[in-house]
Amino acid sequence: MQLAKKTTLSKKEDKYVEVKQAIVALEWSSDVDFDLIVLYKTKDGREGGVWSNAFRGAPANSLGDLNEFPFIQLSGDMGIGRAGGDNIETMRVAKLDDMAEVHILAFNFSDYAEGTKGTFSQYNGKVTLKQDNGEGFECPLEATEAGTVAHIATISAGMMGAKLTRVDKVLSYDDAFGSLPGGRGFPSTCVS
C-alpha cells in the first residue's frame, strides 16, 4: 500500500487526525504468522473486536462488517503456518462515529502457539493507517521486549476530533485480552 503523504509515528506520539474512513494494514515479510486485531469500546459502553475467523472458537462474524456495526472489516488471515513473503492483513474502517476508543494490535500467533518469546523488532513488520484523504501514518514494529501481543496504536474520540496515539507496548496474551476493552470476547482457545 502506497501512502500519498506518510508520517512515521515515533514512540508514544499523538496526532489529531480526521478519520472518517481508513485502511489499517499490518505488513511483514518474515516467516511468522501475525494477526491484525482491533478491539473497541463504543461511546455508549459496548465492547467488541474484529479478528481472524481462523481462530478456533471465533464467531462467524469475527471478521466484522462494513455495512453494519461495527463498520470495520478484516480482509482475512495471512502468513498461516509461518509463511514468509509479502504478507498483508488489511482492516477497512467505514466509520468511527460511535467509537470512544479503538485499539490496534498485532498478535504473534506463531510465538504464542509454540510457547516461544520473540520480539516484534526481529520480524520486519509495520502497521500503516491510511485516511480517506490520502494521508497516512506508519508505525514500525520495533519493540524489543519479548511478548506475543503488540499494542500498536489507539484511536480515541475527543473534543478536538479523533486522536491517533502510538502506544508501542508489548503485552502478554492475558493482559491484552483480559484488560483491553473488547478483549474478553477473543477466543480463549486461540488455535487456528
C-alpha positions, 0 to 999 in steps of 0.5 A: 500500500502506497501512502500519498503523504506518510508520517512515521509515528515515533514512540508514544506520539499523538496526532489529531487526525480526521478519520472518517474512513481508513485502511489499517494494514499490518505488513511483514515479510518474515516467516511468522504468522501475525494477526491484525486485531482491533478491539473497541469500546463504543461511546455508549459502553459496548465492547467488541473486536474484529479478528481472524475467523481462523481462530478456533472458537471465533464467531462467524462474524469475527471478521466484522462488517462494513455495512453494519456495526461495527463498520470495520472489516478484516480482509482475512488471515495471512502468513498461516503456518509461518509463511514468509513473503509479502504478507498483508492483513488489511482492516477497512474502517467505514466509520468511527462515529460511535467509537470512544476508543479503538485499539490496534494490535498485532498478535504473534500467533506463531510465538504464542502457539509454540510457547516461544518469546520473540520480539516484534523488532526481529520480524520486519513488520509495520502497521500503516493507517491510511485516511480517506484523504490520502494521508497516512501514518506508519508505525514500525514494529520495533519493540524489543521486549519479548511478548506475543501481543503488540499494542500498536496504536489507539484511536480515541474520540475527543473534543478536538476530533479523533486522536491517533496515539502510538502506544508501542507496548508489548503485552502478554496474551492475558493482559491484552485480552483480559484488560483491553476493552473488547478483549474478553470476547477473543477466543480463549482457545486461540488455535487456528 
